[in-house]
Amino acid sequence: MSPGAIKKWFHIHKWTSLVSMVFLLMLCVTGLPLIFYHEIDHALGYSVDAPVIDDVGPRANIDDIVRDATSRRPDDKVQYLVGSADEPDLWFIRMAEDINALKASAFYIYDARSGDFLHEYPLGQGVMNIIFRLHYDMFAGIAGTLFLGFMGLVFVASLISGIVLYGPYMRKLRFGDIRRLRSKRIKWLDIHNFSGIVTFVWLFVVGLTGVINTLSIPIFGQWQASQLAEMVAAQPERRTDPSIIPSADSALRAVQAAAPGQHLGFMAFPGNHFASPTHFTAFMQGAESWQSKLLQPYLVDAYTSRIVAHRELPWYVNALLLSQPLHFGDYGGMPLKILWALLDILAILVLISGIYLWLKRRHTTFEAWFAAAREDGEPARTDMHNAPVAGNS
């Protein structure tokens, strides 16, 4: 590239990095414990494991579990029955003051074999809740989530511009060279560039999936307004009958019979915006690899327990579902989580070194940076607009 083109990329990298750096540092610091959210929750006693049962008979009737949950909060509604492939012997019941409330009022954990109540998850409490909210929306709701998504886009732009600049900067240096005998700024610039190039792919993937995750509300909103609305509209109109209590157990058994080998991700109850006033919607997951992260929606008549509609989710919902576990390394068990944590620490080094470089030389010109980039050891003047000696820049 010509010096003029390099100069443009230099300014793009500088300003996109400055705009996003503090927020990305916060996201990396809070993201580190979130990689181990499940393990930390169990260590703190917020979640529990299923007890050991020697004689395992038929699994508990879900309707009995729903009745128990309702008795604990008679004025609230059951929104979802939630399952987990990692904890197949547990059922989770989410309740809220209204069937469509965004905020849960309770989250109960039951033994899926005996139906026994095991634990109430402490909503909105503890240090992990604070860390999650900072990472998710900075306690600013959807506005905070979308703002962090925009910062993620700016960060992706800084990564791309950094890759463009890496070639001109490193053309006279061996890969991984850290010029320790030069000025402190040059040494930190080499550290910044080396750690950045080593973690580039990971940073790009995590940054892009983070942006996609911030769009979860509008993405699912689009699915509800289009595909789910079409599935419901295609069914004969039926009025709700207060004398008939829909059976969640029968609805799930019907879906399990139609989708052998799959397990329940979650099931929305009638009246919920993921279902309809007269239908359950069971979202099933595959049993292997990436298919276990995708959802298959089944619309079930709440009065007859008959599956009335089933469609593949559109590509944009699948992109979101695949990006969520990839963002936190939740694909390959503990080994991948540890790798994600190590890469997160390297990313924090990239960001801290970038902040240090800016604070150390806030007024460094492009010519001074380019002069340092052209050197491979001995000070030498460049031919670019009388740039200063790199060793003194």
TORTI-234724 format. One record per residue (C-alpha): residue number from 1; residue in three letters; z negated, y, x. Coordinates in nm, 2 decimals, always signed. Each point is the difference from the previous one (the first is absolute). Layout:
SITE pos code      w      v      u
SITE NUM  ala      Z      Y      X
...
// end
This chain:
SITE pos code      w      v      u
SITE   1  met  +0.00  +0.00  +0.00
SITE   2  ser  +0.05  +0.36  +0.10
SITE   3  pro  -0.31  +0.21  +0.09
SITE   4  gly  +0.06  +0.20  -0.32
SITE   5  ala  -0.02  -0.32  -0.22
SITE   6  ile  -0.30  -0.12  +0.19
SITE   7  lys  -0.17  +0.33  -0.06
SITE   8  lys  +0.06  -0.02  -0.38
SITE   9  trp  -0.16  -0.35  +0.00
SITE  10  phe  -0.29  +0.12  +0.21
SITE  11  his  -0.08  +0.26  -0.26
SITE  12  ile  +0.04  -0.24  -0.29
SITE  13  his  -0.24  -0.24  +0.18
SITE  14  lys  -0.25  +0.27  +0.08
SITE  15  trp  -0.03  +0.15  -0.35
SITE  16  thr  +0.01  -0.32  -0.20
SITE  17  ser  -0.27  -0.15  +0.23
SITE  18  leu  -0.22  +0.31  -0.03
SITE  19  val  +0.04  +0.01  -0.38
SITE  20  ser  -0.09  -0.36  -0.05
SITE  21  met  -0.22  -0.09  +0.30
SITE  22  val  -0.35  +0.08  -0.14
SITE  23  phe  +0.07  -0.18  -0.33
SITE  24  leu  +0.15  -0.30  +0.18
SITE  25  leu  -0.30  -0.01  +0.23
SITE  26  met  -0.23  -0.01  -0.30
SITE  27  leu  +0.21  -0.28  -0.16
SITE  28  cys  +0.00  -0.21  +0.32
SITE  29  val  -0.38  +0.04  +0.04
SITE  30  thr  -0.07  -0.09  -0.36
SITE  31  gly  +0.27  -0.27  +0.00
SITE  32  leu  -0.17  -0.19  +0.27
SITE  33  pro  -0.30  -0.12  -0.20
SITE  34  leu  +0.22  -0.04  -0.31
SITE  35  ile  +0.19  -0.27  +0.18
SITE  36  phe  -0.32  -0.21  -0.03
SITE  37  tyr  -0.10  +0.13  -0.34
SITE  38  his  -0.04  -0.35  -0.15
SITE  39  glu  -0.22  -0.12  +0.29
SITE  40  ile  -0.21  +0.32  +0.01
SITE  41  asp  -0.06  -0.02  -0.38
SITE  42  his  -0.13  -0.35  +0.04
SITE  43  ala  -0.22  +0.09  +0.30
SITE  44  leu  -0.15  +0.30  -0.20
SITE  45  gly  -0.07  -0.22  -0.30
SITE  46  tyr  +0.24  +0.19  -0.23
SITE  47  ser  +0.20  -0.32  -0.06
SITE  48  val  -0.11  -0.36  -0.02
SITE  49  asp  +0.15  -0.34  +0.07
SITE  50  ala  +0.03  -0.28  -0.26
SITE  51  pro  -0.30  -0.23  +0.03
SITE  52  val  +0.05  -0.36  +0.12
SITE  53  ile  +0.03  -0.24  -0.29
SITE  54  asp  +0.02  -0.38  +0.07
SITE  55  asp  +0.11  -0.12  -0.34
SITE  56  val  +0.29  +0.23  -0.11
SITE  57  gly  +0.10  -0.06  -0.35
SITE  58  pro  +0.25  +0.19  -0.22
SITE  59  arg  +0.02  +0.37  +0.06
SITE  60  ala  -0.19  +0.24  -0.22
SITE  61  asn  +0.14  +0.14  -0.32
SITE  62  ile  +0.11  +0.35  +0.07
SITE  63  asp  -0.08  +0.11  -0.35
SITE  64  asp  -0.37  -0.08  +0.07
SITE  65  ile  +0.01  +0.21  +0.31
SITE  66  val  +0.16  +0.29  -0.19
SITE  67  arg  -0.27  -0.03  -0.27
SITE  68  asp  -0.27  +0.01  +0.27
SITE  69  ala  +0.15  +0.31  +0.16
SITE  70  thr  +0.03  +0.17  -0.34
SITE  71  ser  -0.36  -0.07  -0.08
SITE  72  arg  -0.11  +0.18  +0.32
SITE  73  arg  +0.19  +0.31  -0.10
SITE  74  pro  +0.05  -0.01  -0.38
SITE  75  asp  +0.16  +0.34  -0.02
SITE  76  asp  +0.26  -0.06  +0.27
SITE  77  lys  +0.33  -0.18  +0.01
SITE  78  val  +0.12  -0.29  +0.22
SITE  79  gln  +0.31  +0.14  +0.17
SITE  80  tyr  +0.10  -0.28  +0.24
SITE  81  leu  -0.08  -0.35  +0.11
SITE  82  val  +0.06  -0.02  +0.37
SITE  83  gly  +0.05  -0.30  +0.23
SITE  84  ser  +0.03  -0.04  +0.37
SITE  85  ala  +0.19  -0.27  +0.20
SITE  86  asp  -0.26  +0.04  +0.28
SITE  87  glu  -0.29  -0.06  -0.24
SITE  88  pro  +0.14  -0.25  -0.27
SITE  89  asp  -0.35  -0.09  -0.13
SITE  90  leu  -0.07  +0.36  -0.11
SITE  91  trp  +0.11  +0.21  -0.30
SITE  92  phe  -0.04  +0.37  +0.00
SITE  93  ile  -0.03  +0.21  -0.32
SITE  94  arg  +0.08  +0.37  +0.00
SITE  95  met  -0.15  +0.21  -0.28
SITE  96  ala  +0.04  +0.36  -0.10
SITE  97  glu  -0.12  +0.24  -0.27
SITE  98  asp  +0.36  -0.01  -0.14
SITE  99  ile  +0.26  -0.27  +0.03
SITE 100  asn  +0.23  +0.24  +0.18
SITE 101  ala  -0.26  +0.19  +0.21
SITE 102  leu  +0.10  +0.05  +0.36
SITE 103  lys  -0.37  -0.03  +0.12
SITE 104  ala  -0.18  -0.33  -0.04
SITE 105  ser  -0.35  -0.01  -0.14
SITE 106  ala  -0.08  -0.35  +0.13
SITE 107  phe  +0.14  -0.27  +0.22
SITE 108  tyr  -0.15  -0.34  -0.06
SITE 109  ile  +0.03  -0.32  +0.21
SITE 110  tyr  -0.02  -0.34  -0.17
SITE 111  asp  +0.01  -0.36  +0.12
SITE 112  ala  +0.34  -0.13  -0.13
SITE 113  arg  -0.14  -0.36  -0.01
SITE 114  ser  -0.33  +0.05  -0.18
SITE 115  gly  +0.06  +0.33  -0.16
SITE 116  asp  -0.33  +0.14  +0.14
SITE 117  phe  -0.04  +0.37  +0.06
SITE 118  leu  -0.04  +0.04  +0.38
SITE 119  his  +0.01  +0.37  +0.09
SITE 120  glu  +0.08  +0.36  -0.11
SITE 121  tyr  +0.20  +0.18  +0.26
SITE 122  pro  -0.15  +0.34  +0.07
SITE 123  leu  +0.27  +0.24  -0.09
SITE 124  gly  +0.02  +0.34  +0.17
SITE 125  gln  -0.28  -0.08  +0.24
SITE 126  gly  -0.04  -0.05  +0.37
SITE 127  val  +0.17  +0.11  +0.32
SITE 128  met  +0.31  -0.21  -0.06
SITE 129  asn  +0.06  +0.18  -0.33
SITE 130  ile  -0.01  +0.33  +0.19
SITE 131  ile  +0.24  -0.13  +0.27
SITE 132  phe  +0.24  -0.14  -0.26
SITE 133  arg  +0.01  +0.32  -0.20
SITE 134  leu  +0.06  +0.21  +0.31
SITE 135  his  +0.29  -0.23  +0.09
SITE 136  tyr  +0.14  -0.03  -0.35
SITE 137  asp  -0.02  +0.35  -0.14
SITE 138  met  -0.26  +0.21  +0.19
SITE 139  phe  -0.20  +0.02  -0.33
SITE 140  ala  +0.28  +0.21  -0.15
SITE 141  gly  +0.16  -0.25  -0.24
SITE 142  ile  +0.37  -0.04  -0.04
SITE 143  ala  +0.06  +0.34  +0.17
SITE 144  gly  -0.18  -0.12  +0.31
SITE 145  thr  +0.19  -0.33  +0.00
SITE 146  leu  +0.34  +0.17  -0.02
SITE 147  phe  -0.10  +0.25  +0.26
SITE 148  leu  -0.09  -0.28  +0.24
SITE 149  gly  +0.33  -0.16  -0.08
SITE 150  phe  +0.18  +0.32  +0.10
SITE 151  met  -0.20  +0.01  +0.32
SITE 152  gly  +0.12  -0.36  +0.06
SITE 153  leu  +0.36  +0.11  -0.03
SITE 154  val  -0.06  +0.28  +0.25
SITE 155  phe  -0.16  -0.25  +0.23
SITE 156  val  +0.30  -0.23  -0.03
SITE 157  ala  +0.22  +0.30  +0.10
SITE 158  ser  -0.22  +0.06  +0.30
SITE 159  leu  +0.03  -0.37  +0.11
SITE 160  ile  +0.38  +0.02  -0.03
SITE 161  ser  +0.02  +0.32  +0.20
SITE 162  gly  -0.24  -0.15  +0.26
SITE 163  ile  +0.23  -0.29  +0.05
SITE 164  val  +0.30  +0.23  +0.05
SITE 165  leu  -0.20  +0.19  +0.27
SITE 166  tyr  -0.13  -0.31  +0.17
SITE 167  gly  +0.34  -0.07  +0.17
SITE 168  pro  +0.04  +0.34  +0.17
SITE 169  tyr  -0.37  +0.00  +0.09
SITE 170  met  +0.00  -0.35  +0.16
SITE 171  arg  +0.34  +0.00  +0.16
SITE 172  lys  -0.15  +0.04  +0.36
SITE 173  leu  -0.31  -0.20  -0.07
SITE 174  arg  -0.07  -0.37  -0.02
SITE 175  phe  -0.12  -0.14  -0.33
SITE 176  gly  -0.38  +0.05  -0.02
SITE 177  asp  -0.03  +0.24  +0.30
SITE 178  ile  -0.30  +0.22  -0.02
SITE 179  arg  +0.01  +0.28  +0.26
SITE 180  arg  -0.37  +0.01  +0.08
SITE 181  leu  +0.04  +0.21  +0.31
SITE 182  arg  +0.17  +0.29  -0.19
SITE 183  ser  -0.17  +0.26  -0.22
SITE 184  lys  -0.23  -0.12  -0.28
SITE 185  arg  +0.25  +0.12  -0.26
SITE 186  ile  +0.28  -0.21  +0.16
SITE 187  lys  -0.22  -0.31  +0.01
SITE 188  trp  -0.10  +0.04  -0.37
SITE 189  leu  +0.36  +0.06  -0.09
SITE 190  asp  +0.10  -0.33  +0.16
SITE 191  ile  -0.29  -0.17  -0.18
SITE 192  his  +0.11  +0.15  -0.33
SITE 193  asn  +0.36  -0.11  +0.05
SITE 194  phe  -0.08  -0.35  +0.12
SITE 195  ser  -0.25  -0.08  -0.28
SITE 196  gly  +0.24  +0.16  -0.25
SITE 197  ile  +0.29  -0.22  +0.10
SITE 198  val  -0.21  -0.31  +0.01
SITE 199  thr  -0.12  +0.05  -0.35
SITE 200  phe  +0.31  +0.16  -0.14
SITE 201  val  +0.11  -0.29  -0.22
SITE 202  trp  -0.35  -0.05  -0.14
SITE 203  leu  -0.05  +0.37  -0.06
SITE 204  phe  +0.34  +0.02  -0.18
SITE 205  val  -0.08  -0.30  -0.22
SITE 206  val  -0.35  +0.11  -0.08
SITE 207  gly  +0.11  +0.36  -0.06
SITE 208  leu  +0.29  -0.10  -0.23
SITE 209  thr  -0.20  -0.25  -0.20
SITE 210  gly  -0.28  +0.26  -0.03
SITE 211  val  +0.25  +0.24  -0.15
SITE 212  ile  +0.12  -0.27  -0.25
SITE 213  asn  -0.36  -0.08  -0.09
SITE 214  thr  -0.07  +0.36  -0.10
SITE 215  leu  +0.27  -0.04  -0.26
SITE 216  ser  -0.17  -0.29  -0.18
SITE 217  ile  -0.09  +0.20  -0.31
SITE 218  pro  +0.35  +0.14  -0.06
SITE 219  ile  +0.16  -0.33  +0.09
SITE 220  phe  -0.20  -0.20  -0.25
SITE 221  gly  +0.03  +0.28  -0.25
SITE 222  gln  +0.38  -0.03  +0.02
SITE 223  trp  -0.02  -0.38  -0.05
SITE 224  gln  -0.23  +0.04  -0.30
SITE 225  ala  +0.24  +0.26  -0.15
SITE 226  ser  +0.31  -0.21  +0.05
SITE 227  gln  -0.03  -0.38  +0.05
SITE 228  leu  -0.33  -0.05  -0.17
SITE 229  ala  +0.09  +0.22  -0.29
SITE 230  glu  +0.33  -0.19  -0.05
SITE 231  met  -0.19  -0.34  +0.01
SITE 232  val  -0.24  +0.12  -0.27
SITE 233  ala  +0.27  +0.17  -0.21
SITE 234  ala  +0.20  -0.32  -0.02
SITE 235  gln  -0.29  -0.18  -0.18
SITE 236  pro  -0.04  +0.00  -0.38
SITE 237  glu  -0.24  +0.27  -0.12
SITE 238  arg  -0.35  -0.14  -0.06
SITE 239  arg  -0.31  +0.19  -0.11
SITE 240  thr  -0.33  -0.06  +0.16
SITE 241  asp  -0.25  -0.21  -0.20
SITE 242  pro  -0.36  +0.08  +0.07
SITE 243  ser  -0.11  -0.33  -0.15
SITE 244  ile  +0.18  -0.20  +0.28
SITE 245  ile  -0.14  +0.02  +0.35
SITE 246  pro  +0.29  -0.06  +0.25
SITE 247  ser  -0.07  -0.29  +0.24
SITE 248  ala  +0.04  +0.09  +0.37
SITE 249  asp  -0.06  -0.37  +0.09
SITE 250  ser  +0.28  -0.12  -0.22
SITE 251  ala  +0.24  +0.27  +0.12
SITE 252  leu  -0.07  -0.09  +0.37
SITE 253  arg  +0.04  -0.37  -0.06
SITE 254  ala  +0.34  +0.06  -0.16
SITE 255  val  +0.11  +0.19  +0.30
SITE 256  gln  -0.14  -0.25  +0.25
SITE 257  ala  +0.19  -0.28  -0.18
SITE 258  ala  +0.32  +0.21  +0.02
SITE 259  ala  -0.05  +0.10  +0.37
SITE 260  pro  -0.15  -0.31  +0.18
SITE 261  gly  -0.10  +0.07  +0.36
SITE 262  gln  -0.06  +0.37  -0.06
SITE 263  his  -0.34  +0.17  -0.03
SITE 264  leu  -0.12  +0.30  -0.20
SITE 265  gly  +0.01  +0.34  +0.16
SITE 266  phe  -0.13  +0.18  -0.30
SITE 267  met  +0.03  -0.01  -0.38
SITE 268  ala  +0.01  +0.32  -0.21
SITE 269  phe  -0.17  -0.03  -0.34
SITE 270  pro  +0.16  +0.12  -0.33
SITE 271  gly  +0.00  +0.38  -0.03
SITE 272  asn  +0.02  +0.05  +0.38
SITE 273  his  +0.29  +0.21  +0.13
SITE 274  phe  +0.11  -0.31  +0.20
SITE 275  ala  +0.02  -0.20  -0.32
SITE 276  ser  +0.04  +0.10  -0.37
SITE 277  pro  -0.23  +0.02  -0.30
SITE 278  thr  +0.09  -0.36  -0.10
SITE 279  his  +0.08  -0.16  +0.34
SITE 280  phe  -0.16  -0.11  +0.32
SITE 281  thr  +0.19  +0.04  +0.32
SITE 282  ala  -0.07  -0.26  +0.27
SITE 283  phe  +0.12  +0.09  +0.35
SITE 284  met  +0.04  -0.32  +0.20
SITE 285  gln  +0.04  -0.04  +0.38
SITE 286  gly  +0.17  -0.26  +0.21
SITE 287  ala  -0.18  -0.24  +0.22
SITE 288  glu  +0.17  +0.05  +0.34
SITE 289  ser  +0.07  +0.28  +0.25
SITE 290  trp  +0.14  +0.33  -0.13
SITE 291  gln  +0.04  -0.14  -0.35
SITE 292  ser  -0.38  -0.01  -0.03
SITE 293  lys  +0.01  +0.39  +0.01
SITE 294  leu  +0.26  +0.04  -0.28
SITE 295  leu  -0.08  +0.00  -0.37
SITE 296  gln  +0.18  -0.18  -0.29
SITE 297  pro  -0.08  +0.16  -0.34
SITE 298  tyr  -0.03  -0.22  -0.31
SITE 299  leu  -0.04  +0.16  -0.34
SITE 300  val  -0.22  -0.22  -0.22
SITE 301  asp  -0.05  +0.04  -0.38
SITE 302  ala  -0.37  +0.07  -0.04
SITE 303  tyr  -0.01  -0.19  -0.34
SITE 304  thr  +0.21  -0.30  +0.07
SITE 305  ser  -0.04  -0.03  +0.38
SITE 306  arg  +0.37  -0.05  +0.03
SITE 307  ile  +0.20  +0.15  +0.29
SITE 308  val  +0.25  +0.24  -0.15
SITE 309  ala  +0.15  +0.17  +0.31
SITE 310  his  +0.02  -0.05  +0.37
SITE 311  arg  +0.20  +0.21  +0.25
SITE 312  glu  +0.02  +0.05  +0.37
SITE 313  leu  -0.15  +0.33  +0.12
SITE 314  pro  +0.25  +0.25  +0.12
SITE 315  trp  +0.06  +0.06  +0.37
SITE 316  tyr  -0.21  +0.32  +0.02
SITE 317  val  -0.31  -0.17  -0.13
SITE 318  asn  +0.05  -0.30  +0.24
SITE 319  ala  +0.04  +0.25  +0.28
SITE 320  leu  -0.34  +0.15  -0.09
SITE 321  leu  -0.17  -0.35  -0.04
SITE 322  leu  +0.13  -0.11  +0.35
SITE 323  ser  -0.09  +0.33  +0.16
SITE 324  gln  -0.37  -0.01  -0.11
SITE 325  pro  -0.11  -0.31  +0.20
SITE 326  leu  +0.23  +0.09  +0.29
SITE 327  his  -0.17  +0.34  +0.03
SITE 328  phe  -0.34  -0.16  +0.07
SITE 329  gly  +0.13  -0.32  +0.18
SITE 330  asp  -0.11  -0.22  -0.29
SITE 331  tyr  +0.27  -0.27  +0.06
SITE 332  gly  -0.12  -0.23  +0.27
SITE 333  gly  -0.38  -0.03  -0.03
SITE 334  met  -0.24  +0.12  +0.26
SITE 335  pro  +0.23  -0.03  +0.30
SITE 336  leu  +0.24  +0.26  -0.15
SITE 337  lys  -0.29  +0.22  -0.11
SITE 338  ile  -0.12  +0.01  +0.36
SITE 339  leu  +0.34  +0.08  +0.13
SITE 340  trp  +0.03  +0.28  -0.26
SITE 341  ala  -0.34  +0.13  +0.11
SITE 342  leu  +0.11  +0.01  +0.37
SITE 343  leu  +0.32  +0.18  -0.09
SITE 344  asp  -0.20  +0.25  -0.21
SITE 345  ile  -0.22  +0.08  +0.30
SITE 346  leu  +0.31  +0.06  +0.21
SITE 347  ala  +0.14  +0.23  -0.28
SITE 348  ile  -0.33  +0.19  +0.02
SITE 349  leu  +0.06  +0.04  +0.37
SITE 350  val  +0.35  +0.13  -0.07
SITE 351  leu  -0.13  +0.26  -0.24
SITE 352  ile  -0.30  +0.11  +0.21
SITE 353  ser  +0.22  +0.04  +0.31
SITE 354  gly  +0.25  +0.20  -0.21
SITE 355  ile  -0.28  +0.23  -0.12
SITE 356  tyr  -0.13  +0.04  +0.36
SITE 357  leu  +0.34  +0.09  +0.13
SITE 358  trp  +0.04  +0.27  -0.27
SITE 359  leu  -0.35  +0.15  +0.06
SITE 360  lys  +0.05  -0.01  +0.38
SITE 361  arg  +0.34  +0.17  +0.00
SITE 362  arg  +0.06  +0.16  -0.34
SITE 363  his  +0.25  +0.24  +0.14
SITE 364  thr  +0.20  -0.24  +0.22
SITE 365  thr  +0.37  +0.07  -0.02
SITE 366  phe  +0.27  -0.26  -0.05
SITE 367  glu  +0.13  +0.09  +0.34
SITE 368  ala  -0.34  -0.09  +0.16
SITE 369  trp  -0.01  -0.33  -0.19
SITE 370  phe  +0.36  -0.08  +0.10
SITE 371  ala  -0.07  +0.08  +0.36
SITE 372  ala  -0.28  -0.25  +0.00
SITE 373  ala  +0.23  -0.25  -0.16
SITE 374  arg  +0.26  +0.03  +0.27
SITE 375  glu  -0.24  -0.07  +0.28
SITE 376  asp  -0.08  -0.34  +0.15
SITE 377  gly  -0.26  +0.10  +0.25
SITE 378  glu  +0.07  +0.30  +0.21
SITE 379  pro  +0.00  +0.35  -0.15
SITE 380  ala  +0.36  +0.13  -0.05
SITE 381  arg  +0.13  +0.30  -0.18
SITE 382  thr  +0.24  -0.06  -0.29
SITE 383  asp  +0.32  +0.18  -0.07
SITE 384  met  -0.10  +0.09  -0.36
SITE 385  his  -0.04  +0.37  -0.05
SITE 386  asn  -0.22  +0.04  +0.31
SITE 387  ala  -0.27  -0.24  -0.12
SITE 388  pro  -0.32  -0.01  +0.19
SITE 389  val  -0.09  -0.26  +0.25
SITE 390  ala  -0.11  -0.32  -0.19
SITE 391  gly  -0.30  -0.06  +0.22
SITE 392  asn  -0.14  +0.33  -0.10
SITE 393  ser  +0.10  +0.00  -0.36
// end
